[in-house]
Amino acid sequence: MTFVYLMTNQKPLNHEIIKRHVEYLRGLKSQGKLMLCGPFTDYPGGMVVIQAADINEATDIANSDPFIASGGKSYEIRTLKLANEENNYLL
């Protein structure tokens, strides 16, 4: 299943937390769980799109993100139904 965790900035992040977040993302990528991520340019936060077995695993992944675990960001999680060429964009 595909999930998105949408993060909102809560407090400034120091360089060490940012480095830990990037390493965390690299670990998710190496496990085949990270699909897409990045900050928003028009909103104080960002998103991470992941593959997980269920909402519990997705929540565990989000809660383990150093940005969230440090209290630097809060988040909301959503289940995403992918629409793409292979599934005719859900038509």
DRENLUM-860211 format. One record per residue (C-alpha): residue number from 1; x, y, z. Coordinates in steps of 0.5 Angstrom, whole numbers. Layout:
BEGIN
<site><nr>NUM</nr><east>X</east><north>Y</north><up>Z</up></site>
...
END
This chain:
BEGIN
<site><nr>1</nr><east>0</east><north>0</north><up>0</up></site>
<site><nr>2</nr><east>2</east><north>7</north><up>-1</up></site>
<site><nr>3</nr><east>2</east><north>12</north><up>4</up></site>
<site><nr>4</nr><east>4</east><north>20</north><up>5</up></site>
<site><nr>5</nr><east>6</east><north>23</north><up>11</up></site>
<site><nr>6</nr><east>5</east><north>31</north><up>11</up></site>
<site><nr>7</nr><east>9</east><north>35</north><up>15</up></site>
<site><nr>8</nr><east>8</east><north>41</north><up>18</up></site>
<site><nr>9</nr><east>14</east><north>45</north><up>21</up></site>
<site><nr>10</nr><east>14</east><north>46</north><up>29</up></site>
<site><nr>11</nr><east>21</east><north>49</north><up>31</up></site>
<site><nr>12</nr><east>27</east><north>50</north><up>27</up></site>
<site><nr>13</nr><east>31</east><north>44</north><up>25</up></site>
<site><nr>14</nr><east>39</east><north>44</north><up>27</up></site>
<site><nr>15</nr><east>44</east><north>41</north><up>22</up></site>
<site><nr>16</nr><east>45</east><north>35</north><up>26</up></site>
<site><nr>17</nr><east>37</east><north>33</north><up>25</up></site>
<site><nr>18</nr><east>37</east><north>35</north><up>18</up></site>
<site><nr>19</nr><east>43</east><north>30</north><up>17</up></site>
<site><nr>20</nr><east>39</east><north>24</north><up>21</up></site>
<site><nr>21</nr><east>33</east><north>26</north><up>17</up></site>
<site><nr>22</nr><east>37</east><north>25</north><up>10</up></site>
<site><nr>23</nr><east>40</east><north>18</north><up>13</up></site>
<site><nr>24</nr><east>33</east><north>16</north><up>15</up></site>
<site><nr>25</nr><east>31</east><north>17</north><up>8</up></site>
<site><nr>26</nr><east>37</east><north>14</north><up>5</up></site>
<site><nr>27</nr><east>35</east><north>8</north><up>9</up></site>
<site><nr>28</nr><east>28</east><north>7</north><up>7</up></site>
<site><nr>29</nr><east>30</east><north>8</north><up>0</up></site>
<site><nr>30</nr><east>35</east><north>2</north><up>1</up></site>
<site><nr>31</nr><east>29</east><north>-2</north><up>4</up></site>
<site><nr>32</nr><east>25</east><north>0</north><up>-2</up></site>
<site><nr>33</nr><east>20</east><north>4</north><up>2</up></site>
<site><nr>34</nr><east>21</east><north>11</north><up>0</up></site>
<site><nr>35</nr><east>18</east><north>13</north><up>-7</up></site>
<site><nr>36</nr><east>18</east><north>21</north><up>-7</up></site>
<site><nr>37</nr><east>20</east><north>26</north><up>-2</up></site>
<site><nr>38</nr><east>21</east><north>34</north><up>-1</up></site>
<site><nr>39</nr><east>20</east><north>40</north><up>2</up></site>
<site><nr>40</nr><east>14</east><north>45</north><up>0</up></site>
<site><nr>41</nr><east>16</east><north>51</north><up>-3</up></site>
<site><nr>42</nr><east>9</east><north>55</north><up>-1</up></site>
<site><nr>43</nr><east>8</east><north>52</north><up>5</up></site>
<site><nr>44</nr><east>12</east><north>51</north><up>12</up></site>
<site><nr>45</nr><east>13</east><north>43</north><up>11</up></site>
<site><nr>46</nr><east>14</east><north>37</north><up>7</up></site>
<site><nr>47</nr><east>12</east><north>30</north><up>5</up></site>
<site><nr>48</nr><east>14</east><north>23</north><up>4</up></site>
<site><nr>49</nr><east>11</east><north>18</north><up>0</up></site>
<site><nr>50</nr><east>12</east><north>11</north><up>2</up></site>
<site><nr>51</nr><east>10</east><north>4</north><up>1</up></site>
<site><nr>52</nr><east>8</east><north>0</north><up>7</up></site>
<site><nr>53</nr><east>4</east><north>-6</north><up>9</up></site>
<site><nr>54</nr><east>-1</east><north>-3</north><up>13</up></site>
<site><nr>55</nr><east>-3</east><north>4</north><up>17</up></site>
<site><nr>56</nr><east>1</east><north>1</north><up>23</up></site>
<site><nr>57</nr><east>8</east><north>0</north><up>19</up></site>
<site><nr>58</nr><east>7</east><north>7</north><up>16</up></site>
<site><nr>59</nr><east>5</east><north>11</north><up>22</up></site>
<site><nr>60</nr><east>12</east><north>7</north><up>25</up></site>
<site><nr>61</nr><east>16</east><north>10</north><up>19</up></site>
<site><nr>62</nr><east>13</east><north>17</north><up>20</up></site>
<site><nr>63</nr><east>14</east><north>17</north><up>28</up></site>
<site><nr>64</nr><east>21</east><north>14</north><up>27</up></site>
<site><nr>65</nr><east>23</east><north>20</north><up>22</up></site>
<site><nr>66</nr><east>28</east><north>24</north><up>26</up></site>
<site><nr>67</nr><east>24</east><north>31</north><up>24</up></site>
<site><nr>68</nr><east>18</east><north>28</north><up>27</up></site>
<site><nr>69</nr><east>21</east><north>24</north><up>33</up></site>
<site><nr>70</nr><east>25</east><north>31</north><up>35</up></site>
<site><nr>71</nr><east>19</east><north>35</north><up>35</up></site>
<site><nr>72</nr><east>21</east><north>39</north><up>29</up></site>
<site><nr>73</nr><east>15</east><north>37</north><up>25</up></site>
<site><nr>74</nr><east>8</east><north>35</north><up>26</up></site>
<site><nr>75</nr><east>5</east><north>30</north><up>21</up></site>
<site><nr>76</nr><east>-2</east><north>28</north><up>18</up></site>
<site><nr>77</nr><east>-2</east><north>21</north><up>15</up></site>
<site><nr>78</nr><east>-6</east><north>19</north><up>9</up></site>
<site><nr>79</nr><east>-7</east><north>13</north><up>4</up></site>
<site><nr>80</nr><east>-6</east><north>14</north><up>-3</up></site>
<site><nr>81</nr><east>-9</east><north>10</north><up>-9</up></site>
<site><nr>82</nr><east>-4</east><north>11</north><up>-14</up></site>
<site><nr>83</nr><east>-7</east><north>13</north><up>-21</up></site>
<site><nr>84</nr><east>-2</east><north>12</north><up>-27</up></site>
<site><nr>85</nr><east>-1</east><north>9</north><up>-34</up></site>
<site><nr>86</nr><east>-1</east><north>2</north><up>-32</up></site>
<site><nr>87</nr><east>-8</east><north>2</north><up>-28</up></site>
<site><nr>88</nr><east>-11</east><north>7</north><up>-34</up></site>
<site><nr>89</nr><east>-11</east><north>13</north><up>-28</up></site>
<site><nr>90</nr><east>-17</east><north>9</north><up>-25</up></site>
<site><nr>91</nr><east>-21</east><north>10</north><up>-30</up></site>
END
